[in-house]
Amino acid sequence: MSQADKDAGQGSLAGLRVIDASRVLGGPYCTQVLGDHGAEVIKVEPPQGDETRGWGPPFHGDAASYFIGVNRNKKGMAIDFSKEAGRELLLRLLETADVFVENFKTGTLEKWGIGRKELAERFPRLIHCRISGFGEDGPYGGMPGYDAAIQATAGLMSVNGEAGGEALRVGLPVVDIVTGLNATIGILLALQERQTSGKGQFVEAALYDCAFSLLHPHLPNFYLNNKVPARTGNAHPNICPYDTFSTRTAPLFLAVGNHRQFQTLCRVLDRNDLPSDPRFASNAARNVNRDALKVELEAALADRDCEEVAKTLIESGVPCGAVRTIDAVVDDPHTRHRGMVVDIDDYRGTGSPIKLSRTPASYRQRPPAFAQHADEVLAEAGIDPAAYEDVLLRSPKG
């Protein structure tokens, strides 16, 4: 047993074995969470490799930063599933697995004779998780989906952007990431239920469903007033002041959630008259008169340094923050104190936000080179690599 495997034994998912045949972001994000918390994750790539290996620059070795960001704590191998021997090898790996994560196009595994029904019959304790664009059924069932296209289709872009401006993609792959998180939750729920029933089950996480689930508070607003939400820039549709405000030096985001916080904000800004003004005496009133309130607050902030006033406000109990760039956030002492930047030799990654007191996340293996651990994985499974040389990949093939 390697030292990495021994270290994994301390995690909350120690002893869990995951076969990860997913690519791109949602599936790899999910399995990195499982790996960070002690699961043994075997990443199985197709002959051409996970396409995110080429999503750069920047690159390190054979992999782009995009791949590196979501594939640590995994052992890497590559199998050609288009060949019968490759599918046979997958089945042998699944014999000792608890979880199988994949994002094959709906119908692909079925075409190969190893669809969800066949896998459930052959491995009754297996948790089979599929990540897809739209799910396997329904009018859009089986159709392909990428994050940005789903953001458009599911309505996220329609509420993102400046008031009166064009719809915008959220500037990070939020749909892929939340789908990966929901897949993780689904897997853990299924594992918990298996303790009682002894049976595995199929877990489905569709990008479309997950994107739709993110539309809060726009959906509940629409359910009640039947008004199609409009883009409001940085402003919140239900809360005020909850927006970006100009200061002397840089933009400041105020996230004032209740009247007490509003009173504190006004006291710090020497505007104790505002909370008693009928236009601003409640959140509902402030929402109606948000433009007038912004004028008043920006006048009070015009001569103030953003970082200084943000520090004073947050220490006084008013949620806020200077609008900062990525380099400033990475260098923030709080980021480092919280363990959110991980270094393993020359690998740097983002730490787990999930904090457990007795079994914290651990960072044991940098992302694998292509097919790096094939012989090790097969040896541990008692499988002779020579029997599958025709379907085992040793270097990427275009």
Secondary structure as GFF3:
##gff-version 3
##sequence-region A 1 398
A	DSSP	alpha_helix	3	8	.	.	.	ID=ss1
A	DSSP	beta_strand	17	21	.	.	.	ID=ss2
A	DSSP	alpha_helix	26	36	.	.	.	ID=ss3
A	DSSP	beta_strand	40	45	.	.	.	ID=ss4
A	DSSP	three_ten_helix	51	54	.	.	.	ID=ss5
A	DSSP	beta_strand	59	60	.	.	.	ID=ss6
A	DSSP	beta_strand	63	64	.	.	.	ID=ss7
A	DSSP	alpha_helix	65	68	.	.	.	ID=ss8
A	DSSP	beta_strand	75	78	.	.	.	ID=ss9
A	DSSP	alpha_helix	84	94	.	.	.	ID=ss10
A	DSSP	beta_strand	99	102	.	.	.	ID=ss11
A	DSSP	alpha_helix	108	111	.	.	.	ID=ss12
A	DSSP	alpha_helix	116	122	.	.	.	ID=ss13
A	DSSP	beta_strand	127	132	.	.	.	ID=ss14
A	DSSP	alpha_helix	147	153	.	.	.	ID=ss15
A	DSSP	three_ten_helix	157	159	.	.	.	ID=ss16
A	DSSP	alpha_helix	174	197	.	.	.	ID=ss17
A	DSSP	beta_strand	202	206	.	.	.	ID=ss18
A	DSSP	alpha_helix	207	213	.	.	.	ID=ss19
A	DSSP	alpha_helix	218	225	.	.	.	ID=ss20
A	DSSP	beta_strand	242	245	.	.	.	ID=ss21
A	DSSP	beta_strand	252	255	.	.	.	ID=ss22
A	DSSP	alpha_helix	259	268	.	.	.	ID=ss23
A	DSSP	three_ten_helix	274	276	.	.	.	ID=ss24
A	DSSP	three_ten_helix	278	280	.	.	.	ID=ss25
A	DSSP	alpha_helix	283	288	.	.	.	ID=ss26
A	DSSP	alpha_helix	290	301	.	.	.	ID=ss27
A	DSSP	alpha_helix	306	315	.	.	.	ID=ss28
A	DSSP	beta_strand	320	322	.	.	.	ID=ss29
A	DSSP	alpha_helix	326	331	.	.	.	ID=ss30
A	DSSP	alpha_helix	333	337	.	.	.	ID=ss31
A	DSSP	beta_strand	341	344	.	.	.	ID=ss32
A	DSSP	beta_strand	347	350	.	.	.	ID=ss33
A	DSSP	alpha_helix	374	380	.	.	.	ID=ss34
A	DSSP	three_ten_helix	385	388	.	.	.	ID=ss35
###
